[in-house]
Amino acid sequence: MKVSALAGPNDDGPCLVALEIARQHAILLLEAADEFVRQHSLGSDLLAVTATASRIAEDDFDLVWDASFGALHVALAAHDPDAIASAIVQIALRCGALGHILEIDRDVITLRNLRFQCWSFANVRRISIEPHLEQFRFLTDTGPVTIGRSESGALHSSHDLKQNPMLRLLGHDIVCLFQDNLLCPGGADIREKVVDGDVDSLPERLKLSLELLSVQSPRYYRWVTALLRAVAPWSNPMNSLPGGSGSSNLLPGTVAISASPSREPMIDSLIHEICHHYFYLALKLGKVARDPGRLFYNPILRCDRPIDMILLAFHAFANVYRYCGDAISRGVGDQSYLAYRMAMLQEQLPVLDGHLASCGTLTELGESLWLPLHRELAPILEDPAVLAARL
């Protein structure tokens, strides 16, 4: 497995290593869940889900790249039978959305918010899936809701439910999230800054930004769209550029970005946070550093950070720098923003790189994420003027 491919894109195709790591990790989680279900006699219906999902995971990345696996990870770590059963039921829903409908009829831990495709439900207490009818039933505090398939094959709801705006792209959906959609493992730090009023306008802004990215840098367009599955708009009270952004290891493909009206800052944030998702995938293979306790100065955040977080920052910002270079070389987009961003990163990246070069604690995995970028960007990292300023 060529882990260095996770350092950044070098062609216009998807990063197959990332897809394979996600599949393998999901299968390991399903195997652990299967064993737990057997040991605690939680039910043959759950075993049918883990077996079917393991089989589908071999070929369908859209199954495994889903928040339900983050929920399963947390539940398994807690050894919580109810939470594990609830997470497996959510995986069954994901299977059903992809056309693999399995029979389920279970009470679940009350889910404060559950999103199924474009619909959101509050306080779900029971979930039933009926394969012969191709129906999904949800019992909430306000009553039952049924989602089924029309003659055309499209899903439809029996009730007028809150819907999440979506953008269809390259065969999969990118969902725009409200605050309540982030009442889930990994969602707390993202949720607090979400502005629900910006959600409805987000799909069009995303569409325009991704269309521009496809022209500015085809390799980063594929890099982003391969993993991007959900976006939440963040507040930006200071109107800073590119604005704050966030993501979570427990929410695959989900990013929070400032809902900027400008395309380049939005692209900047998308690349940054999607790079974090590639980094999170790398962490599933092991540690990137041997001494996480020692702190180093991060000039971007203006605070001290452990070396693994220095590598996380360098990995993301070095890729943003490469994108800006691609866009400038093609002469497409807001050249003033791109030049401003590159100039800023030319001052900051050498500091981060210097820590990585001198720390002596990166593992082989950590070096696989750092060295390809370090070597490519050597002209700015080793520039005498920049080195003098760093010293």
C-alpha positions as CSV (number, residue, x, y, z in Angstrom):
1,M,0.0,0.0,0.0
2,K,1.6,3.3,-1.1
3,V,0.7,5.5,1.9
4,S,2.6,8.4,0.4
5,A,-0.4,8.8,-2.0
6,L,-2.2,10.3,1.0
7,A,0.2,13.3,1.1
8,G,-1.6,14.9,-1.8
9,P,-2.9,14.4,-5.4
10,N,-0.5,13.9,-8.2
11,D,-2.9,13.0,-11.0
12,D,-6.6,13.5,-11.9
13,G,-7.7,10.2,-10.5
14,P,-9.0,9.2,-7.0
15,C,-6.7,8.3,-4.3
16,L,-7.2,4.5,-4.3
17,V,-5.2,4.1,-1.1
18,A,-7.7,6.3,0.8
19,L,-10.6,4.3,-0.5
20,E,-9.0,1.0,0.5
21,I,-8.1,2.1,4.0
22,A,-11.7,3.3,4.6
23,R,-13.1,-0.1,3.4
24,Q,-10.7,-2.1,5.5
25,H,-11.4,-0.1,8.6
26,A,-15.1,-0.4,8.1
27,I,-14.8,-4.2,7.7
28,L,-12.8,-4.4,10.9
29,L,-15.5,-2.5,12.7
30,L,-18.2,-4.7,11.3
31,E,-16.2,-7.8,12.3
32,A,-15.9,-6.5,15.9
33,A,-19.6,-5.6,16.0
34,D,-20.5,-9.1,14.7
35,E,-18.4,-10.7,17.4
36,F,-20.0,-8.5,20.1
37,V,-23.5,-9.2,18.8
38,R,-22.8,-13.0,19.0
39,Q,-21.3,-12.8,22.5
40,H,-24.2,-10.8,23.9
41,S,-27.0,-12.5,21.8
42,L,-28.3,-9.2,20.5
43,G,-30.2,-10.8,17.6
44,S,-29.9,-12.6,14.2
45,D,-31.2,-9.5,12.4
46,L,-28.1,-7.5,13.5
47,L,-25.9,-10.3,12.4
48,A,-27.5,-10.2,8.9
49,V,-26.7,-6.5,8.7
50,T,-23.0,-6.9,9.7
51,A,-22.6,-9.8,7.2
52,T,-24.3,-8.0,4.4
53,A,-22.6,-4.7,5.1
54,S,-19.2,-6.5,5.1
55,R,-19.9,-8.0,1.7
56,I,-21.1,-4.7,0.3
57,A,-18.1,-2.8,1.8
58,E,-15.7,-4.7,-0.5
59,D,-17.1,-2.8,-3.5
60,D,-19.2,0.2,-2.4
61,F,-17.2,3.0,-0.9
62,D,-20.4,5.1,-0.3
63,L,-21.5,2.5,2.3
64,V,-18.5,2.8,4.5
65,W,-17.9,6.5,4.1
66,D,-20.8,7.4,6.4
67,A,-21.3,8.8,9.9
68,S,-23.0,5.5,11.0
69,F,-19.5,3.9,11.1
70,G,-18.3,6.8,13.4
71,A,-21.3,5.9,15.7
72,L,-20.3,2.2,15.6
73,H,-16.7,3.1,16.5
74,V,-17.8,5.1,19.5
75,A,-20.3,2.4,20.6
76,L,-17.7,-0.4,20.3
77,A,-15.1,1.6,22.3
78,A,-17.7,2.0,25.1
79,H,-18.8,-1.7,25.0
80,D,-22.4,-0.4,25.0
81,P,-24.9,-3.1,23.7
82,D,-27.7,-0.6,23.1
83,A,-25.5,1.9,21.3
84,I,-23.9,-0.9,19.2
85,A,-27.3,-2.2,18.2
86,S,-28.5,1.4,17.3
87,A,-25.4,2.0,15.2
88,I,-25.9,-1.3,13.3
89,V,-29.5,-0.3,12.6
90,Q,-28.2,3.0,11.2
91,I,-25.8,1.0,8.9
92,A,-28.8,-1.1,7.8
93,L,-30.5,2.2,6.8
94,R,-27.4,3.1,4.8
95,C,-27.5,-0.3,3.1
96,G,-31.2,0.3,2.3
97,A,-30.5,3.7,0.8
98,L,-28.0,2.1,-1.5
99,G,-30.5,-0.6,-2.6
100,H,-29.6,-3.4,-0.2
101,I,-32.8,-3.7,2.0
102,L,-32.5,-5.8,5.1
103,E,-35.4,-6.6,7.5
104,I,-35.1,-4.7,10.8
105,D,-37.8,-3.9,13.5
106,R,-36.2,-2.6,16.6
107,D,-36.3,0.0,19.3
108,V,-33.2,2.1,19.3
109,I,-31.5,4.5,21.8
110,T,-33.5,7.6,21.2
111,L,-31.8,9.4,18.4
112,R,-32.1,13.1,19.0
113,N,-31.7,13.6,15.2
114,L,-31.5,11.0,12.5
115,R,-30.9,11.9,8.8
116,F,-32.0,9.4,6.2
117,Q,-31.1,10.6,2.7
118,C,-32.6,14.1,2.5
119,W,-35.0,13.8,5.5
120,S,-34.3,14.6,9.1
121,F,-36.2,13.2,12.1
122,A,-36.2,14.3,15.7
123,N,-36.2,11.8,18.6
124,V,-36.5,8.5,16.7
125,R,-37.3,5.6,19.1
126,R,-38.0,2.7,16.8
127,I,-36.9,1.8,13.2
128,S,-38.5,-0.8,11.0
129,I,-37.3,-1.8,7.5
130,E,-39.6,-4.0,5.4
131,P,-37.8,-5.4,2.4
132,H,-41.0,-6.8,0.7
133,L,-42.6,-3.4,0.7
134,E,-39.3,-1.5,0.3
135,Q,-40.4,0.7,3.1
136,F,-38.6,2.4,6.0
137,R,-40.7,3.2,9.1
138,F,-39.6,5.6,11.9
139,L,-41.4,6.0,15.2
140,T,-40.8,9.5,16.6
141,D,-42.2,11.4,19.5
142,T,-44.7,13.0,17.1
143,G,-45.8,9.7,15.6
144,P,-44.9,7.3,12.8
145,V,-43.3,8.2,9.5
146,T,-43.0,6.0,6.4
147,I,-40.5,6.4,3.5
148,G,-41.0,4.2,0.5
149,R,-40.2,3.9,-3.2
150,S,-42.4,5.2,-5.9
151,E,-42.9,3.4,-9.2
152,S,-40.0,5.4,-10.6
153,G,-37.8,4.0,-7.8
154,A,-37.4,7.4,-6.1
155,L,-37.8,7.5,-2.3
156,H,-40.8,9.5,-1.0
157,S,-42.1,10.4,2.5
158,S,-45.6,9.9,3.9
159,H,-45.2,13.2,5.8
160,D,-44.0,16.7,5.1
161,L,-40.6,16.4,6.8
162,K,-37.7,18.8,7.2
163,Q,-35.4,18.2,4.2
164,N,-31.7,18.9,3.8
165,P,-30.7,20.6,0.6
166,M,-28.4,18.4,-1.5
167,L,-26.1,18.7,-4.4
168,R,-25.7,15.7,-6.8
169,L,-22.2,15.3,-8.0
170,L,-20.3,12.5,-9.7
171,G,-22.9,9.9,-8.8
172,H,-23.3,10.7,-5.1
173,D,-25.0,13.4,-3.0
174,I,-23.4,16.2,-1.0
175,V,-25.7,17.0,1.8
176,C,-26.0,20.4,3.5
177,L,-26.4,20.1,7.2
178,F,-28.4,21.9,9.8
179,Q,-27.3,22.2,13.4
180,D,-29.6,19.4,14.6
181,N,-28.0,17.0,12.1
182,L,-24.8,17.2,14.2
183,L,-26.3,15.8,17.3
184,C,-24.2,12.7,16.9
185,P,-20.7,11.4,17.8
186,G,-18.1,13.8,16.5
187,G,-20.6,16.6,15.8
188,A,-20.4,18.7,19.0
189,D,-17.5,20.9,18.0
190,I,-18.9,21.5,14.5
191,R,-22.5,22.1,15.6
192,E,-22.0,25.1,17.8
193,K,-20.9,27.4,15.0
194,V,-23.4,26.2,12.3
195,V,-25.7,28.9,10.9
196,D,-29.0,27.3,9.8
197,G,-29.9,30.4,7.8
198,D,-27.1,29.8,5.3
199,V,-27.9,26.1,4.6
200,D,-30.5,26.7,1.8
201,S,-28.0,28.8,-0.3
202,L,-25.1,26.5,0.2
203,P,-25.7,24.0,-2.6
204,E,-25.5,26.7,-5.3
205,R,-22.4,28.2,-3.7
206,L,-20.8,24.7,-3.6
207,K,-21.7,24.0,-7.2
208,L,-20.1,27.2,-8.4
209,S,-17.0,26.7,-6.3
210,L,-16.5,23.1,-7.4
211,E,-17.1,24.0,-11.0
212,L,-14.3,26.6,-10.7
213,L,-12.0,24.1,-8.9
214,S,-12.5,21.6,-11.8
215,V,-11.0,24.2,-14.1
216,Q,-8.3,25.6,-11.8
217,S,-7.0,22.2,-10.7
218,P,-8.5,19.0,-12.0
219,R,-6.3,17.0,-9.6
220,Y,-7.7,18.8,-6.5
221,Y,-11.2,18.6,-7.9
222,R,-10.9,14.8,-7.8
223,W,-9.1,14.9,-4.4
224,V,-12.0,16.9,-2.9
225,T,-15.0,15.3,-4.5
226,A,-13.7,11.7,-3.8
227,L,-14.3,12.2,-0.1
228,L,-16.7,15.2,0.2
229,R,-20.2,14.0,1.4
230,A,-21.6,16.7,3.7
231,V,-21.1,20.4,4.4
232,A,-22.2,22.6,7.3
233,P,-22.0,26.4,7.0
234,W,-20.2,28.1,9.8
235,S,-20.5,31.7,11.0
236,N,-17.7,34.1,10.2
237,P,-18.4,37.2,12.4
238,M,-15.0,38.7,11.6
239,N,-15.4,38.2,7.8
240,S,-12.0,36.7,7.7
241,L,-10.7,34.9,4.6
242,P,-10.9,32.0,4.1
243,G,-12.8,31.9,7.4
244,G,-12.9,29.1,10.0
245,S,-13.4,25.5,9.1
246,G,-13.7,22.1,10.9
247,S,-14.1,18.4,10.5
248,S,-14.1,15.2,12.7
249,N,-12.6,11.8,12.4
250,L,-16.0,10.4,13.4
251,L,-17.9,12.1,10.6
252,P,-16.4,10.7,7.3
253,G,-16.6,13.2,4.5
254,T,-18.2,15.9,6.6
255,V,-16.7,19.4,6.7
256,A,-17.7,22.8,8.1
257,I,-16.7,25.9,6.2
258,S,-17.5,29.6,6.2
259,A,-20.4,30.1,3.7
260,S,-18.4,32.8,1.9
261,P,-19.9,34.3,-1.2
262,S,-16.4,34.2,-2.8
263,R,-15.4,30.9,-4.5
264,E,-11.7,30.8,-3.8
265,P,-12.0,31.1,0.0
266,M,-14.6,28.3,-0.1
267,I,-12.3,26.1,-2.2
268,D,-9.4,26.9,0.1
269,S,-11.4,25.6,3.1
270,L,-12.8,22.5,1.3
271,I,-9.2,21.5,0.3
272,H,-8.0,22.1,3.8
273,E,-10.7,20.1,5.6
274,I,-10.7,17.2,3.0
275,C,-7.0,17.0,3.5
276,H,-7.8,16.4,7.2
277,H,-10.0,13.5,6.2
278,Y,-7.1,11.9,4.2
279,F,-4.9,12.5,7.3
280,Y,-7.6,10.8,9.5
281,L,-7.5,7.8,7.2
282,A,-3.8,7.6,7.6
283,L,-4.2,7.6,11.3
284,K,-6.2,4.3,11.0
285,L,-2.9,2.7,10.0
286,G,-1.0,3.8,13.1
287,K,0.8,6.8,14.8
288,V,2.5,9.5,12.8
289,A,4.8,10.5,15.7
290,R,6.5,8.8,18.6
291,D,6.5,11.8,21.1
292,P,3.1,13.5,21.1
293,G,3.9,15.3,24.3
294,R,6.5,17.8,23.1
295,L,5.1,21.1,21.8
296,F,6.1,23.3,18.8
297,Y,5.0,26.7,17.8
298,N,2.3,26.9,15.0
299,P,2.5,30.4,13.4
300,I,-0.9,30.0,11.8
301,L,-2.8,29.3,15.0
302,R,-0.3,31.3,17.1
303,C,0.0,28.7,19.8
304,D,2.1,25.6,20.7
305,R,0.9,22.3,19.4
306,P,2.1,18.7,19.5
307,I,4.1,17.4,16.5
308,D,1.3,15.3,15.1
309,M,-0.9,18.4,15.0
310,I,2.0,20.3,13.3
311,L,2.0,17.6,10.7
312,L,-1.8,17.8,10.3
313,A,-1.5,21.6,9.7
314,F,1.5,21.3,7.3
315,H,-0.3,18.6,5.3
316,A,-3.4,20.7,4.8
317,F,-1.8,24.1,4.2
318,A,0.9,22.7,1.9
319,N,-1.9,21.2,-0.3
320,V,-3.7,24.6,-0.3
321,Y,-0.5,26.1,-1.5
322,R,-0.2,23.6,-4.3
323,Y,-3.8,24.3,-5.3
324,C,-3.1,28.1,-5.5
325,G,-0.1,27.4,-7.7
326,D,-2.2,25.3,-10.0
327,A,-4.9,28.0,-10.3
328,I,-2.3,30.7,-10.9
329,S,-0.5,28.7,-13.6
330,R,-3.8,28.3,-15.4
331,G,-4.7,31.9,-15.0
332,V,-8.2,31.1,-13.7
333,G,-10.1,32.7,-10.9
334,D,-9.3,35.5,-8.4
335,Q,-5.6,35.9,-9.0
336,S,-5.2,38.5,-6.2
337,Y,-6.6,36.1,-3.6
338,L,-4.5,33.3,-4.8
339,A,-1.3,35.4,-4.8
340,Y,-2.2,36.7,-1.3
341,R,-2.7,33.2,0.0
342,M,0.5,31.9,-1.5
343,A,2.5,34.8,0.0
344,M,1.1,34.2,3.4
345,L,1.8,30.4,3.3
346,Q,5.3,31.1,2.0
347,E,6.0,32.7,5.4
348,Q,4.2,30.1,7.5
349,L,5.0,26.7,5.9
350,P,8.8,26.9,6.5
351,V,8.2,27.2,10.2
352,L,6.0,24.1,10.3
353,D,8.4,22.3,8.0
354,G,11.3,23.2,10.2
355,H,9.7,21.6,13.2
356,L,9.0,18.4,11.2
357,A,12.5,18.2,9.9
358,S,14.2,18.7,13.3
359,C,11.8,16.9,15.7
360,G,13.2,13.4,15.0
361,T,10.0,11.8,16.2
362,L,8.0,11.2,13.0
363,T,7.2,7.6,12.3
364,E,7.6,6.1,8.9
365,L,3.9,6.8,8.4
366,G,4.4,10.4,9.4
367,E,7.3,10.8,7.0
368,S,5.2,9.4,4.2
369,L,2.7,12.3,4.7
370,W,5.5,14.9,5.1
371,L,8.4,14.1,2.8
372,P,6.6,14.2,-0.6
373,L,5.3,17.7,0.2
374,H,8.6,18.8,1.7
375,R,10.5,17.7,-1.4
376,E,8.1,19.3,-3.8
377,L,8.0,22.6,-1.9
378,A,11.7,22.7,-1.2
379,P,12.3,26.0,-3.2
380,I,10.1,27.9,-0.7
381,L,11.0,25.9,2.3
382,E,14.7,26.3,1.8
383,D,14.7,29.9,0.5
384,P,17.5,31.8,2.4
385,A,15.4,34.8,3.1
386,V,12.6,32.6,4.5
387,L,15.1,30.6,6.6
388,A,16.6,33.9,8.0
389,A,13.2,35.2,8.9
390,R,12.4,31.9,10.6
391,L,15.5,32.1,12.7
